[in-house]
Amino acid sequence: MIKYRQNRVAESRLLLSFSVIYGCIIWLAAGLVVHAWWWQFCLFAISSYLIMELNNHHALIRIYSRMMSCSFIFLTCMNSHLFSSSSGAVIQLAAVAFYTFSFRSYQDRQAAGLTFYSWIAIGMASLVEVRILYAIPLCWLLMMVSYYSFSMRTFLASLLGLLTPYWMISVYFLLHQDFSTPLQHFRPLLENPFLFDYSQLDLSEIITYFVLVALGLIGIFHFLRDSYQDSVRIRLLYKAFIYSDLILMILVPLLPQHAEWLLRIMIVNTSPLIAHFIALTHTRLSNLLFHVIVILVLALTLFHLFQP
Protein backbone atom coordinates (compact mmCIF):
# COMPACT_ATOMS: atom_id res chain seq x y z
CA MET A 1 0.00 0.00 0.00
CA ILE A 2 1.40 3.38 -1.06
CA LYS A 3 1.84 5.86 1.76
CA TYR A 4 1.16 9.41 0.67
CA ARG A 5 2.06 12.51 2.64
CA GLN A 6 -1.45 12.44 4.10
CA ASN A 7 -0.76 9.02 5.66
CA ARG A 8 2.71 9.93 6.90
CA VAL A 9 1.28 12.99 8.63
CA ALA A 10 -1.69 11.11 10.11
CA GLU A 11 0.53 8.35 11.54
CA SER A 12 3.34 10.62 12.74
CA ARG A 13 4.17 10.44 16.45
CA LEU A 14 5.20 14.08 16.36
CA LEU A 15 1.86 15.31 15.04
CA LEU A 16 0.24 15.89 18.42
CA SER A 17 3.24 17.77 19.80
CA PHE A 18 3.31 19.95 16.69
CA SER A 19 -0.44 20.59 16.98
CA VAL A 20 -0.16 21.62 20.63
CA ILE A 21 2.63 24.08 19.82
CA TYR A 22 0.67 25.35 16.83
CA GLY A 23 -2.42 25.84 19.00
CA CYS A 24 -0.47 27.82 21.60
CA ILE A 25 1.03 30.04 18.90
CA ILE A 26 -2.40 30.79 17.40
CA TRP A 27 -3.84 31.64 20.82
CA LEU A 28 -0.91 33.97 21.54
CA ALA A 29 -1.23 35.60 18.12
CA ALA A 30 -4.97 36.07 18.63
CA GLY A 31 -4.39 37.93 21.90
CA LEU A 32 -4.22 35.39 24.72
CA VAL A 33 -1.98 37.60 26.86
CA VAL A 34 -3.29 40.98 25.70
CA HIS A 35 -6.93 40.12 26.34
CA ALA A 36 -6.24 37.76 29.28
CA TRP A 37 -8.17 34.83 27.80
CA TRP A 38 -6.61 32.42 30.30
CA TRP A 39 -9.93 30.90 31.38
CA GLN A 40 -10.99 30.26 27.78
CA PHE A 41 -7.57 28.82 26.95
CA CYS A 42 -7.72 26.43 29.92
CA LEU A 43 -11.14 25.18 28.81
CA PHE A 44 -9.79 24.67 25.28
CA ALA A 45 -6.80 22.72 26.65
CA ILE A 46 -9.05 20.48 28.75
CA SER A 47 -11.32 19.86 25.74
CA SER A 48 -8.33 18.91 23.60
CA TYR A 49 -7.10 16.49 26.25
CA LEU A 50 -10.52 14.85 26.61
CA ILE A 51 -10.75 14.44 22.84
CA MET A 52 -7.39 12.65 22.92
CA GLU A 53 -8.57 10.40 25.77
CA LEU A 54 -11.79 9.69 23.90
CA ASN A 55 -9.83 8.34 20.96
CA ASN A 56 -7.30 6.47 23.11
CA HIS A 57 -9.91 4.73 25.24
CA HIS A 58 -12.22 3.65 22.41
CA ALA A 59 -9.72 3.33 19.53
CA LEU A 60 -12.06 5.34 17.31
CA ILE A 61 -9.41 5.25 14.57
CA ARG A 62 -8.29 1.67 13.97
CA ILE A 63 -4.64 2.57 13.37
CA TYR A 64 -2.21 4.55 15.51
CA SER A 65 -3.06 8.16 14.81
CA ARG A 66 -3.47 11.36 16.81
CA MET A 67 -5.44 12.91 13.98
CA MET A 68 -8.67 13.17 15.97
CA SER A 69 -7.31 15.47 18.68
CA CYS A 70 -5.17 17.32 16.14
CA SER A 71 -8.21 17.95 13.93
CA PHE A 72 -10.02 19.37 16.94
CA ILE A 73 -7.11 21.71 17.72
CA PHE A 74 -6.79 22.93 14.13
CA LEU A 75 -10.53 23.44 13.62
CA THR A 76 -10.90 25.28 16.92
CA CYS A 77 -7.87 27.48 16.21
CA MET A 78 -9.29 28.13 12.75
CA ASN A 79 -11.94 30.21 14.53
CA SER A 80 -9.89 32.62 16.60
CA HIS A 81 -12.80 35.07 16.47
CA LEU A 82 -14.55 32.74 18.94
CA PHE A 83 -11.71 32.66 21.48
CA SER A 84 -13.11 35.49 23.59
CA SER A 85 -16.37 33.71 24.42
CA SER A 86 -16.28 32.04 27.85
CA SER A 87 -19.77 30.60 27.43
CA GLY A 88 -18.83 29.09 24.06
CA ALA A 89 -15.75 27.46 25.60
CA VAL A 90 -17.87 26.01 28.41
CA ILE A 91 -20.41 24.61 25.93
CA GLN A 92 -17.68 23.07 23.80
CA LEU A 93 -16.07 21.43 26.82
CA ALA A 94 -19.48 20.17 27.95
CA ALA A 95 -20.06 18.53 24.56
CA VAL A 96 -16.70 16.75 24.73
CA ALA A 97 -17.32 15.70 28.35
CA PHE A 98 -20.74 14.32 27.41
CA TYR A 99 -19.20 12.06 24.78
CA THR A 100 -16.32 11.12 27.10
CA PHE A 101 -18.62 9.68 29.78
CA SER A 102 -21.53 8.49 27.64
CA PHE A 103 -19.30 6.49 25.28
CA ARG A 104 -18.06 4.51 28.27
CA SER A 105 -21.63 3.48 29.05
CA TYR A 106 -21.88 1.58 25.76
CA GLN A 107 -24.22 -1.42 26.12
CA ASP A 108 -24.36 -0.97 29.90
CA ARG A 109 -27.93 -0.32 31.00
CA GLN A 110 -26.73 -0.21 34.61
CA ALA A 111 -24.21 2.60 34.01
CA ALA A 112 -26.00 5.10 36.24
CA GLY A 113 -22.75 6.73 37.38
CA LEU A 114 -21.37 7.38 33.90
CA THR A 115 -24.76 8.59 32.70
CA PHE A 116 -25.00 10.92 35.71
CA TYR A 117 -21.59 12.48 34.95
CA SER A 118 -22.32 12.89 31.23
CA TRP A 119 -25.58 14.69 31.96
CA ILE A 120 -23.96 16.96 34.53
CA ALA A 121 -22.05 18.31 31.52
CA ILE A 122 -25.34 19.12 29.78
CA GLY A 123 -26.63 20.78 32.93
CA MET A 124 -23.48 22.90 33.22
CA ALA A 125 -23.75 23.95 29.56
CA SER A 126 -27.41 24.92 30.05
CA LEU A 127 -26.39 27.28 32.85
CA VAL A 128 -24.59 29.47 30.31
CA GLU A 129 -27.00 28.81 27.40
CA VAL A 130 -30.40 27.53 28.47
CA ARG A 131 -31.38 26.55 24.93
CA ILE A 132 -29.02 23.59 25.28
CA LEU A 133 -31.97 21.95 27.05
CA TYR A 134 -33.62 21.53 23.65
CA ALA A 135 -30.96 18.86 22.97
CA ILE A 136 -32.29 16.59 25.74
CA PRO A 137 -34.46 14.43 23.42
CA LEU A 138 -31.50 13.97 21.05
CA CYS A 139 -29.26 12.85 23.93
CA TRP A 140 -31.84 10.30 25.06
CA LEU A 141 -32.15 9.12 21.47
CA LEU A 142 -28.39 8.62 21.28
CA MET A 143 -28.56 6.55 24.46
CA MET A 144 -31.13 4.33 22.72
CA VAL A 145 -29.71 3.91 19.23
CA SER A 146 -25.98 4.58 19.61
CA TYR A 147 -24.86 3.65 23.12
CA TYR A 148 -27.61 1.09 23.89
CA SER A 149 -27.48 2.26 27.49
CA PHE A 150 -31.02 3.54 27.91
CA SER A 151 -33.02 2.06 30.79
CA MET A 152 -35.15 3.35 33.63
CA ARG A 153 -32.03 3.40 35.79
CA THR A 154 -29.97 5.50 33.36
CA PHE A 155 -33.01 7.66 32.53
CA LEU A 156 -33.34 8.66 36.18
CA ALA A 157 -29.55 9.16 36.39
CA SER A 158 -29.73 11.52 33.41
CA LEU A 159 -32.41 13.61 35.11
CA LEU A 160 -30.40 13.76 38.33
CA GLY A 161 -27.24 14.75 36.45
CA LEU A 162 -29.10 17.44 34.52
CA LEU A 163 -30.60 18.94 37.68
CA THR A 164 -27.47 18.73 39.86
CA PRO A 165 -25.85 21.99 38.63
CA TYR A 166 -29.17 23.78 39.23
CA TRP A 167 -29.45 22.36 42.74
CA MET A 168 -25.93 23.54 43.52
CA ILE A 169 -26.42 27.07 42.21
CA SER A 170 -29.90 27.39 43.76
CA VAL A 171 -28.26 27.64 47.19
CA TYR A 172 -26.76 30.98 46.18
CA PHE A 173 -30.09 32.41 45.03
CA LEU A 174 -31.89 31.13 48.12
CA LEU A 175 -29.34 32.79 50.41
CA HIS A 176 -29.74 36.07 48.54
CA GLN A 177 -33.53 35.74 48.23
CA ASP A 178 -33.16 36.25 44.47
CA PHE A 179 -35.95 34.43 42.62
CA SER A 180 -36.20 36.64 39.56
CA THR A 181 -32.83 35.71 38.06
CA PRO A 182 -33.64 31.97 37.76
CA LEU A 183 -36.97 32.83 36.13
CA GLN A 184 -35.20 35.12 33.67
CA HIS A 185 -32.77 32.32 32.87
CA PHE A 186 -35.53 29.99 31.66
CA ARG A 187 -37.57 32.65 29.86
CA PRO A 188 -35.83 32.14 26.46
CA LEU A 189 -37.30 28.62 26.35
CA LEU A 190 -40.77 30.18 26.08
CA GLU A 191 -39.88 32.90 23.61
CA ASN A 192 -40.26 32.88 19.84
CA PRO A 193 -37.07 31.29 18.41
CA PHE A 194 -36.91 33.88 15.57
CA LEU A 195 -36.02 31.56 12.72
CA PHE A 196 -33.73 32.79 9.92
CA ASP A 197 -32.61 35.88 11.86
CA TYR A 198 -29.41 36.66 9.95
CA SER A 199 -29.00 40.19 11.33
CA GLN A 200 -26.33 39.11 13.84
CA LEU A 201 -24.46 36.72 11.55
CA ASP A 202 -21.08 37.91 10.28
CA LEU A 203 -18.87 36.78 7.40
CA SER A 204 -16.55 34.78 9.67
CA GLU A 205 -19.37 32.59 10.95
CA ILE A 206 -20.77 32.07 7.43
CA ILE A 207 -17.40 30.92 6.08
CA THR A 208 -16.77 28.73 9.13
CA TYR A 209 -20.18 27.10 8.74
CA PHE A 210 -19.64 26.14 5.09
CA VAL A 211 -16.14 24.83 5.77
CA LEU A 212 -17.41 22.67 8.65
CA VAL A 213 -20.32 21.42 6.53
CA ALA A 214 -17.93 20.44 3.74
CA LEU A 215 -15.57 18.65 6.12
CA GLY A 216 -18.46 16.98 7.92
CA LEU A 217 -20.03 15.68 4.72
CA ILE A 218 -16.67 14.38 3.49
CA GLY A 219 -16.18 12.56 6.77
CA ILE A 220 -19.73 11.18 6.85
CA PHE A 221 -19.61 9.95 3.25
CA HIS A 222 -16.24 8.28 3.83
CA PHE A 223 -17.34 6.65 7.07
CA LEU A 224 -20.56 5.26 5.62
CA ARG A 225 -18.61 3.82 2.68
CA ASP A 226 -15.66 2.52 4.71
CA SER A 227 -17.17 1.66 8.10
CA TYR A 228 -17.54 -2.05 7.26
CA GLN A 229 -13.88 -2.35 8.27
CA ASP A 230 -14.62 -1.01 11.76
CA SER A 231 -16.16 -2.98 14.60
CA VAL A 232 -19.87 -2.75 15.33
CA ARG A 233 -19.11 -0.78 18.49
CA ILE A 234 -17.14 1.89 16.60
CA ARG A 235 -19.87 2.15 13.98
CA LEU A 236 -22.48 2.74 16.65
CA LEU A 237 -20.37 5.31 18.49
CA TYR A 238 -19.73 7.22 15.28
CA LYS A 239 -23.49 7.35 14.76
CA ALA A 240 -23.58 9.85 17.62
CA PHE A 241 -21.17 12.16 15.76
CA ILE A 242 -23.02 11.74 12.46
CA TYR A 243 -26.54 12.33 13.80
CA SER A 244 -25.43 15.32 15.86
CA ASP A 245 -23.47 16.87 13.00
CA LEU A 246 -26.35 16.55 10.54
CA ILE A 247 -28.76 18.15 13.01
CA LEU A 248 -26.32 21.02 13.61
CA MET A 249 -25.96 21.56 9.86
CA ILE A 250 -29.72 22.22 9.83
CA LEU A 251 -29.87 24.23 13.06
CA VAL A 252 -27.25 26.83 12.15
CA PRO A 253 -29.21 28.17 9.11
CA LEU A 254 -32.45 27.97 11.13
CA LEU A 255 -31.05 29.76 14.21
CA PRO A 256 -28.11 31.84 12.90
CA GLN A 257 -28.23 34.15 15.92
CA HIS A 258 -26.90 31.21 17.98
CA ALA A 259 -24.22 30.26 15.46
CA GLU A 260 -21.37 31.12 17.86
CA TRP A 261 -22.02 28.21 20.22
CA LEU A 262 -23.62 25.91 17.64
CA LEU A 263 -20.43 26.07 15.59
CA ARG A 264 -18.43 25.12 18.69
CA ILE A 265 -20.43 21.91 19.08
CA MET A 266 -20.19 21.35 15.34
CA ILE A 267 -16.39 21.35 15.62
CA VAL A 268 -16.57 18.63 18.30
CA ASN A 269 -18.62 16.39 15.97
CA THR A 270 -16.78 17.19 12.74
CA SER A 271 -13.27 16.57 14.13
CA PRO A 272 -13.56 12.76 14.53
CA LEU A 273 -15.32 12.42 11.18
CA ILE A 274 -12.68 14.25 9.15
CA ALA A 275 -9.91 12.62 11.21
CA HIS A 276 -11.26 9.18 10.27
CA PHE A 277 -11.15 10.21 6.61
CA ILE A 278 -7.60 11.60 6.72
CA ALA A 279 -6.15 8.71 8.72
CA LEU A 280 -7.77 5.82 6.83
CA THR A 281 -7.80 6.76 3.15
CA HIS A 282 -4.89 5.94 0.84
CA THR A 283 -5.68 7.28 -2.63
CA ARG A 284 -4.28 10.06 -4.78
CA LEU A 285 -7.62 11.85 -4.62
CA SER A 286 -7.73 11.72 -0.82
CA ASN A 287 -4.12 12.92 -0.65
CA LEU A 288 -4.98 15.85 -2.91
CA LEU A 289 -8.07 16.58 -0.82
CA PHE A 290 -5.94 16.48 2.34
CA HIS A 291 -3.67 19.21 0.94
CA VAL A 292 -6.71 21.29 -0.03
CA ILE A 293 -8.13 20.92 3.50
CA VAL A 294 -4.84 21.95 5.11
CA ILE A 295 -4.50 25.03 2.87
CA LEU A 296 -8.14 25.98 3.46
CA VAL A 297 -7.90 25.64 7.25
CA LEU A 298 -4.64 27.62 7.40
CA ALA A 299 -6.03 30.32 5.09
CA LEU A 300 -9.18 30.67 7.20
CA THR A 301 -7.05 30.78 10.36
CA LEU A 302 -5.02 33.68 8.95
CA PHE A 303 -8.21 35.41 7.77
CA HIS A 304 -9.68 35.35 11.27
CA LEU A 305 -6.41 36.41 12.87
CA PHE A 306 -5.94 39.48 10.70
CA GLN A 307 -9.50 40.60 10.09
CA PRO A 308 -10.43 43.88 11.82
Solvent accessible surface area in square Angstrom, and as a share of the most:
residue,aa,sasa,rsa
1,M,189,0.84
2,I,116,0.59
3,K,108,0.46
4,Y,41,0.16
5,R,136,0.50
6,Q,0,0.00
7,N,0,0.00
8,R,136,0.50
9,V,46,0.26
10,A,0,0.00
11,E,48,0.21
12,S,35,0.23
13,R,174,0.64
14,L,136,0.68
15,L,19,0.10
16,L,35,0.17
17,S,63,0.41
18,F,119,0.50
19,S,0,0.00
20,V,73,0.42
21,I,106,0.54
22,Y,28,0.11
23,G,1,0.01
24,C,50,0.30
25,I,100,0.51
26,I,13,0.07
27,W,3,0.01
28,L,97,0.48
29,A,70,0.54
30,A,23,0.18
31,G,8,0.07
32,L,6,0.03
33,V,91,0.52
34,V,125,0.72
35,H,103,0.46
36,A,64,0.49
37,W,35,0.12
38,W,126,0.44
39,W,147,0.51
40,Q,17,0.08
41,F,41,0.17
42,C,66,0.39
43,L,10,0.05
44,F,14,0.06
45,A,45,0.35
46,I,82,0.42
47,S,1,0.00
48,S,15,0.09
49,Y,118,0.45
50,L,36,0.18
51,I,1,0.01
52,M,37,0.17
53,E,48,0.22
54,L,3,0.02
55,N,12,0.06
56,N,72,0.37
57,H,100,0.45
58,H,6,0.03
59,A,57,0.45
60,L,0,0.00
61,I,6,0.03
62,R,88,0.32
63,I,61,0.31
64,Y,88,0.34
65,S,6,0.04
66,R,54,0.20
67,M,12,0.06
68,M,0,0.00
69,S,3,0.02
70,C,3,0.02
71,S,10,0.06
72,F,0,0.00
73,I,7,0.03
74,F,41,0.17
75,L,5,0.02
76,T,5,0.03
77,C,0,0.00
78,M,0,0.00
79,N,1,0.00
80,S,8,0.05
81,H,49,0.22
82,L,7,0.03
83,F,1,0.00
84,S,61,0.39
85,S,24,0.16
86,S,47,0.30
87,S,45,0.29
88,G,0,0.00
89,A,3,0.02
90,V,28,0.16
91,I,4,0.02
92,Q,2,0.01
93,L,32,0.16
94,A,9,0.07
95,A,15,0.12
96,V,0,0.00
97,A,15,0.12
98,F,12,0.05
99,Y,10,0.04
100,T,11,0.07
101,F,69,0.29
102,S,4,0.03
103,F,1,0.00
104,R,99,0.36
105,S,2,0.02
106,Y,39,0.15
107,Q,116,0.51
108,D,59,0.31
109,R,121,0.44
110,Q,120,0.53
111,A,9,0.07
112,A,24,0.19
113,G,41,0.39
114,L,52,0.26
115,T,4,0.02
116,F,56,0.23
117,Y,111,0.42
118,S,1,0.01
119,W,1,0.00
120,I,45,0.23
121,A,9,0.07
122,I,11,0.06
123,G,0,0.00
124,M,90,0.40
125,A,3,0.02
126,S,0,0.00
127,L,44,0.22
128,V,65,0.37
129,E,26,0.12
130,V,6,0.04
131,R,60,0.22
132,I,15,0.08
133,L,30,0.15
134,Y,131,0.50
135,A,36,0.28
136,I,24,0.12
137,P,85,0.54
138,L,34,0.17
139,C,12,0.07
140,W,54,0.19
141,L,83,0.41
142,L,3,0.01
143,M,4,0.02
144,M,86,0.39
145,V,50,0.29
146,S,0,0.00
147,Y,0,0.00
148,Y,81,0.31
149,S,1,0.00
150,F,50,0.21
151,S,25,0.16
152,M,133,0.60
153,R,133,0.48
154,T,0,0.00
155,F,54,0.23
156,L,91,0.45
157,A,7,0.06
158,S,0,0.00
159,L,58,0.29
160,L,87,0.43
161,G,0,0.00
162,L,15,0.07
163,L,78,0.39
164,T,24,0.14
165,P,3,0.02
166,Y,34,0.13
167,W,136,0.48
168,M,135,0.60
169,I,70,0.36
170,S,40,0.26
171,V,83,0.48
172,Y,118,0.45
173,F,34,0.14
174,L,98,0.49
175,L,140,0.69
176,H,113,0.50
177,Q,129,0.57
178,D,42,0.22
179,F,111,0.46
180,S,70,0.45
181,T,60,0.35
182,P,42,0.26
183,L,125,0.62
184,Q,94,0.42
185,H,48,0.21
186,F,77,0.32
187,R,124,0.45
188,P,31,0.19
189,L,46,0.23
190,L,161,0.80
191,E,84,0.38
192,N,99,0.51
193,P,75,0.47
194,F,127,0.53
195,L,96,0.48
196,F,115,0.48
197,D,42,0.22
198,Y,108,0.41
199,S,96,0.62
200,Q,127,0.56
201,L,34,0.17
202,D,72,0.37
203,L,108,0.54
204,S,3,0.02
205,E,20,0.09
206,I,67,0.34
207,I,53,0.27
208,T,0,0.00
209,Y,28,0.11
210,F,126,0.53
211,V,10,0.06
212,L,0,0.00
213,V,25,0.14
214,A,46,0.36
215,L,4,0.02
216,G,0,0.00
217,L,87,0.43
218,I,44,0.23
219,G,0,0.00
220,I,13,0.06
221,F,141,0.59
222,H,3,0.01
223,F,5,0.02
224,L,118,0.59
225,R,144,0.53
226,D,13,0.07
227,S,13,0.08
228,Y,157,0.60
229,Q,93,0.41
230,D,9,0.05
231,S,61,0.39
232,V,93,0.53
233,R,80,0.29
234,I,10,0.05
235,R,87,0.32
236,L,15,0.07
237,L,0,0.00
238,Y,0,0.00
239,K,69,0.29
240,A,0,0.00
241,F,1,0.00
242,I,11,0.06
243,Y,79,0.30
244,S,9,0.06
245,D,0,0.00
246,L,70,0.35
247,I,66,0.33
248,L,12,0.06
249,M,18,0.08
250,I,108,0.55
251,L,56,0.28
252,V,6,0.03
253,P,42,0.26
254,L,52,0.26
255,L,33,0.17
256,P,2,0.01
257,Q,38,0.17
258,H,23,0.10
259,A,1,0.01
260,E,42,0.19
261,W,28,0.10
262,L,5,0.03
263,L,0,0.00
264,R,6,0.02
265,I,27,0.14
266,M,0,0.00
267,I,1,0.01
268,V,0,0.00
269,N,0,0.00
270,T,0,0.00
271,S,0,0.00
272,P,0,0.00
273,L,0,0.00
274,I,4,0.02
275,A,0,0.00
276,H,0,0.00
277,F,15,0.06
278,I,9,0.05
279,A,0,0.00
280,L,13,0.06
281,T,10,0.06
282,H,55,0.25
283,T,76,0.44
284,R,190,0.69
285,L,133,0.66
286,S,5,0.03
287,N,26,0.13
288,L,112,0.56
289,L,51,0.25
290,F,13,0.06
291,H,52,0.23
292,V,75,0.43
293,I,14,0.07
294,V,56,0.32
295,I,118,0.60
296,L,75,0.37
297,V,8,0.05
298,L,69,0.34
299,A,54,0.42
300,L,10,0.05
301,T,2,0.01
302,L,98,0.49
303,F,74,0.31
304,H,8,0.04
305,L,37,0.18
306,F,160,0.67
307,Q,56,0.25
308,P,178,1.12
